[in-house]
Amino acid sequence: MNDMSGAAGGKRLLYVVTEDWYFMSHRLPMARAARDAGWKVHVATRISDHAETMKAEGFSIHPLHWRRRNLSPLSLIGDVLALRRLYKNLRPKVVHHVALKPTLVGNLASVGLHRLTCVNSLAGLGYVFTSRHLLARALRFPVKVALGVLLNRVNVLNIVQNPDDREALMAMEVSAARIELIPGSGVDVRRFVPKREPAQPPIRIGFVGRMLEDKGVRVLIDAHRRLKQRGLQAELLLAGTPDPDNPTSIAPAEIAGWALLPGVTHLGQVTDIDGFWAGCHIAVLPSRREGLPMSLLEAAACGKPMVATDVPGCREIAVEGINALLVPPDDPFALADALEVLGKDYEKRRMFGMSSRRMAEQKFSSDIIGEAVVALYNRSALVTGWMSA
């Protein structure tokens, strides 16, 4: 499945992603759309569990031996050289870097390769821009400078998922002409469909995401404790696992302690996400910043009302008074208040849920997003005259 031929002809597209699970959860719909539009899809990523699934989709795989958390200069140089060798051997017409590390490393690897178009997806700008940790603050300025230079080059296009991230790139002196706003990665509205709300009590509040401090999980635990103190029969369901490569990952021992609290269930990794949402009354995401969160996109397609933080990314899919209640980040009091309001109001949940489904269908479906991304690939190839090669 590893087509390393450098022969001209055909439309060869390479995705560069840190982890195979992230590609499967966040980029599969658009990769399928590109494949169905005639692109030969390659994926360069660290392989853990999904190689056979990607091969079954018809994608060619190029294993990378990197880790997101490894920021040593020698390691980064090795990553750049490995990608540069891949680019020169494979000769893709378009390489799509997904998230911050692939964008930085991949663009450095592409310098001087003038027949290559780089498409960069900066989904939420990542840990460096959201975390309060010392390492993140130390890296913020040099990363901004590097992005300002690399993302302004000829044959570079940048995808952002929300207007705030577009403004952030423009503040780094990235030209507006090189920025494309495409909201999210797309959600399969045929797979994720609304189902009848489960019986109550208890009110089931669902969270899907990695167990990270930046996702607001600790704040959510605090808010749920306050709901219990107020006498609301509310069960909190947590779907997701820690992410050791993320510096804000929550320790397994702390998560195990949460699972002992009354009304809190940690399910770990959940593959039946539509089944998970079918068992919930409310979707919640108290994150500090997002690109456009897949968890809320899938919850919206399932017709769920939402409580989320009023931050970039979340407020693109969770709209105050339309399908959601929004609260400030890191505020367990406001989060508990919003969950209580929605938990006690069936009619509001019903109306919000209908609006969520309508938004998923009309704005965020995988068909709509896939068409927009494929059009971007085709346009970028036309710019360099490759489509006639």
C-alpha positions in Angstrom: 0.0 0.0 0.0 3.0 2.4 0.2 3.1 3.9 -3.3 6.5 5.7 -3.3 6.6 6.2 -7.1 7.7 9.6 -8.1 6.2 9.3 -11.6 4.2 12.2 -12.8 0.4 11.9 -13.3 -2.5 11.4 -11.1 -3.6 13.5 -8.2 -1.5 12.5 -5.1 -2.6 13.9 -1.7 -0.7 13.4 1.5 -2.1 14.0 5.0 0.5 14.5 7.7 -1.0 13.9 11.1 0.6 13.2 14.5 -1.5 10.1 15.4 -3.5 7.6 13.4 -6.5 7.7 15.8 -6.7 11.5 15.3 -6.8 11.0 11.5 -9.6 8.4 11.9 -11.7 10.6 14.3 -11.2 14.0 12.7 -10.1 13.7 9.1 -11.6 10.5 7.7 -14.7 12.2 6.1 -12.7 14.7 4.1 -10.1 12.0 3.1 -13.0 9.9 1.8 -14.3 12.9 -0.1 -10.9 13.5 -1.7 -10.6 9.8 -2.6 -14.1 9.8 -4.2 -13.2 12.9 -6.1 -10.2 11.1 -7.8 -7.3 11.9 -5.4 -5.0 9.1 -4.4 -4.8 9.5 -0.6 -1.7 8.9 1.4 -1.4 9.3 5.2 1.9 9.9 7.1 1.3 9.4 10.8 2.4 7.5 13.9 0.7 4.1 13.7 -0.9 2.6 16.8 -4.2 0.7 16.1 -5.7 1.9 12.8 -3.4 0.7 10.0 -5.6 -2.0 8.7 -8.7 0.3 8.8 -6.9 3.0 6.8 -5.7 0.4 4.3 -9.3 -0.9 3.9 -10.3 2.7 3.0 -7.8 2.5 0.1 -5.3 4.9 1.7 -1.6 4.4 1.5 0.2 4.6 4.8 3.7 6.0 5.6 4.6 5.4 9.3 6.2 8.2 11.2 8.2 7.7 14.4 7.5 10.9 16.2 5.7 11.9 19.4 3.8 15.2 19.9 5.5 15.9 23.2 9.1 15.4 22.0 10.3 19.0 21.3 14.1 18.4 21.5 16.0 20.1 18.7 17.6 16.9 17.5 14.3 15.1 17.4 12.7 18.0 15.5 15.5 18.1 13.0 15.1 14.3 12.4 11.4 14.8 11.9 11.9 17.5 9.3 14.5 15.4 7.4 12.2 12.4 7.5 9.3 14.3 6.0 11.5 16.0 3.4 12.6 12.6 2.2 9.0 11.5 2.0 8.0 14.6 0.1 10.8 14.3 -2.4 10.2 10.5 -3.0 6.4 10.6 -3.1 6.1 13.9 -4.9 2.5 14.7 -3.8 0.7 17.5 -5.5 -0.8 18.6 -2.2 0.3 17.9 1.4 -2.2 18.6 4.1 -0.7 19.2 7.5 -3.1 18.7 10.4 -2.5 20.5 13.7 0.4 22.6 15.0 3.4 20.2 15.1 2.8 18.8 11.6 2.3 22.3 10.3 5.6 23.6 11.7 7.6 20.5 10.9 6.0 19.8 7.5 6.4 23.4 6.3 10.1 23.4 7.3 10.4 20.1 5.4 8.8 21.7 2.3 11.1 24.7 2.0 12.5 24.8 -1.5 10.1 22.2 -2.9 8.4 24.6 -5.3 6.1 22.1 -7.0 4.4 21.2 -3.7 1.4 23.0 -2.3 1.0 22.9 1.5 -2.4 23.1 3.0 -2.3 23.6 6.8 -5.2 22.9 9.2 -4.7 24.7 12.5 -7.4 23.2 14.6 -7.7 25.5 17.6 -4.0 26.5 17.5 -3.2 23.9 20.1 -1.6 23.6 23.6 1.0 26.2 22.9 -1.7 28.9 22.6 -4.2 27.7 25.2 -2.3 26.4 28.1 -1.1 28.4 31.1 1.8 26.1 31.7 5.4 27.5 31.6 6.5 25.5 28.6 3.5 26.7 26.6 4.2 30.3 27.4 7.9 29.9 26.6 7.1 28.5 23.2 4.3 30.9 22.3 6.5 33.7 20.8 8.9 31.7 18.7 6.0 29.6 17.4 4.1 32.7 16.4 7.2 34.1 14.6 7.7 30.8 12.8 4.1 30.5 11.7 4.1 34.1 10.4 7.0 33.3 8.1 6.1 29.7 7.0 2.4 30.3 6.4 2.9 33.3 4.2 5.0 31.5 1.5 4.0 30.9 -2.1 1.9 27.8 -2.6 0.8 27.7 1.0 -2.9 27.8 2.0 -4.2 27.7 5.6 -7.5 26.3 6.8 -9.0 27.6 10.0 -12.2 26.4 11.6 -13.5 29.6 13.2 -13.2 33.4 12.8 -11.2 33.8 16.0 -8.4 31.6 14.6 -8.5 33.5 11.4 -7.9 36.8 13.3 -5.1 35.1 15.3 -3.3 34.1 12.1 -3.8 37.6 10.6 -2.3 39.0 13.8 0.8 37.0 13.0 1.0 38.8 9.7 -0.4 35.9 7.7 -2.1 37.3 4.6 -5.9 37.0 4.6 -5.6 35.7 1.0 -3.8 32.6 2.3 -6.5 31.8 4.9 -9.6 29.8 4.2 -12.4 29.4 6.8 -13.9 25.9 6.6 -16.0 25.1 9.7 -14.9 21.8 11.1 -14.1 18.4 9.8 -17.6 17.4 8.9 -20.0 15.1 10.7 -21.8 12.1 9.1 -25.5 13.1 9.5 -26.6 9.7 8.1 -24.8 7.8 10.9 -25.5 10.2 13.7 -29.3 10.8 14.0 -31.6 12.0 16.8 -33.3 9.5 19.0 -36.0 9.8 21.6 -34.8 11.4 24.8 -34.2 8.9 27.5 -36.5 8.7 30.5 -35.7 10.8 33.6 -34.6 11.1 36.3 -31.7 11.1 36.4 -30.7 13.8 33.9 -27.7 12.4 32.0 -25.0 14.9 31.1 -22.5 13.6 28.5 -18.9 14.7 28.0 -16.8 13.3 25.1 -13.1 14.2 24.8 -9.6 13.6 26.0 -9.2 13.8 29.8 -7.3 17.1 29.7 -7.2 20.1 32.1 -7.7 22.3 29.0 -10.9 20.5 28.2 -12.3 21.7 31.5 -12.9 18.3 33.0 -12.0 19.3 36.5 -14.3 22.2 36.3 -17.1 19.9 35.1 -16.5 17.5 38.1 -16.8 20.5 40.4 -20.0 21.7 38.7 -21.6 18.2 38.9 -20.8 18.1 42.6 -22.6 21.4 43.0 -25.6 20.0 41.2 -25.8 17.1 43.6 -25.6 19.5 46.5 -28.6 21.3 45.0 -30.6 18.1 44.9 -30.7 17.7 41.1 -30.7 14.0 40.1 -27.9 14.3 37.5 -25.5 11.6 36.3 -22.3 12.7 34.6 -21.0 10.3 31.9 -17.3 10.8 30.8 -16.2 9.3 27.5 -12.5 9.5 26.8 -9.0 8.7 28.1 -6.0 10.6 29.2 -3.5 11.7 26.5 0.1 11.3 27.9 1.6 13.3 25.0 -0.4 16.3 26.1 1.2 18.2 29.0 -2.3 19.0 30.4 -3.3 15.3 30.6 -5.0 14.4 33.8 -3.5 11.5 35.7 -5.3 8.1 35.6 -5.3 8.0 39.4 -7.3 11.3 39.6 -9.8 10.0 37.0 -10.2 6.8 38.9 -11.0 8.9 42.0 -13.7 10.7 40.1 -15.4 7.4 39.1 -15.9 6.8 42.8 -18.0 9.9 43.2 -21.8 9.6 43.4 -23.3 10.0 40.0 -20.0 10.0 38.0 -19.2 7.3 35.5 -16.0 7.2 33.5 -16.5 5.0 30.5 -13.0 5.3 29.0 -12.7 5.1 25.2 -16.2 4.8 23.6 -16.5 3.6 20.0 -20.3 3.7 19.9 -20.6 7.5 20.1 -24.1 7.7 18.6 -25.2 5.1 21.2 -23.5 7.2 23.9 -25.4 10.4 22.9 -28.7 8.4 22.6 -28.4 7.8 26.4 -27.8 11.5 27.3 -30.1 14.4 27.8 -27.4 17.2 27.5 -24.0 17.5 25.8 -21.4 19.5 27.7 -17.9 20.8 26.8 -16.3 23.3 29.2 -13.1 23.7 27.1 -10.7 26.7 27.2 -10.4 26.8 23.4 -11.2 24.6 20.4 -11.0 24.6 16.6 -14.4 23.2 16.1 -15.0 20.3 18.4 -15.9 17.0 16.9 -17.7 16.0 20.1 -20.2 18.8 19.8 -20.6 18.2 16.0 -21.6 14.6 16.7 -23.8 15.6 19.6 -25.5 18.2 17.3 -26.2 15.6 14.6 -27.7 13.5 17.4 -30.1 16.4 18.2 -28.6 17.2 21.7 -29.0 20.5 23.5 -25.6 21.8 24.8 -23.8 23.6 27.5 -20.4 24.9 26.5 -17.9 27.6 27.2 -18.1 30.9 25.4 -14.7 30.4 23.7 -13.5 30.2 20.1 -14.6 27.0 18.5 -17.3 26.0 20.9 -19.5 29.0 20.1 -19.4 28.1 16.4 -21.5 25.1 17.0 -23.0 25.9 20.4 -25.0 29.1 19.9 -26.3 30.9 22.9 -30.1 30.8 23.1 -30.4 28.8 19.8 -29.2 25.3 20.7 -27.0 26.0 23.8 -26.3 27.8 27.0 -22.8 29.3 27.1 -20.7 30.0 30.2 -17.3 31.5 30.9 -14.4 29.1 31.0 -13.1 27.8 34.3 -16.3 28.8 36.1 -17.9 25.8 37.9 -20.6 28.0 39.4 -21.9 29.3 36.0 -21.5 25.8 34.5 -23.6 24.3 37.3 -26.3 27.0 36.8 -26.6 26.4 33.1 -26.7 22.6 33.5 -29.4 23.0 36.1 -31.5 25.3 33.9 -31.3 22.9 31.0 -31.8 19.8 33.1 -35.1 21.2 34.5 -36.6 22.4 31.3 -37.7 19.7 28.9 -39.1 22.1 26.4 -35.9 24.1 26.1 -34.0 20.8 25.7 -36.4 19.8 22.9 -36.1 23.1 21.0 -32.4 23.3 21.4 -32.0 19.7 20.2 -34.0 20.4 17.1 -31.8 23.4 16.3 -28.7 21.4 16.9 -29.8 18.8 14.3 -30.8 21.5 11.8 -27.3 23.2 12.2 -25.5 19.9 11.6 -27.4 19.2 8.5 -27.2 22.7 7.0 -23.7 23.8 7.9 -21.5 21.0 9.2 -22.4 17.8 7.4 -19.4 15.8 6.0 -20.8 16.2 2.5 -20.7 20.0 2.8 -17.3 20.1 4.4 -15.8 17.5 2.1 -16.9 19.4 -1.0 -15.3 22.6 0.3 -12.0 20.9 1.2 -11.8 19.0 -2.2 -12.5 22.3 -4.0 -9.6 23.8 -2.1 -7.3 20.9 -3.1 -8.3 21.2 -6.8 -7.9 25.0 -6.7 -4.4 24.7 -5.2 -3.4 22.2 -7.9 -4.7 24.4 -10.6 -2.6 27.3 -9.3 0.6 25.5 -10.2 -0.8 24.0 -13.4 -0.6 20.4 -12.1 -4.1 19.5 -13.0 -3.1 19.3 -16.6 0.0 17.3 -15.9 
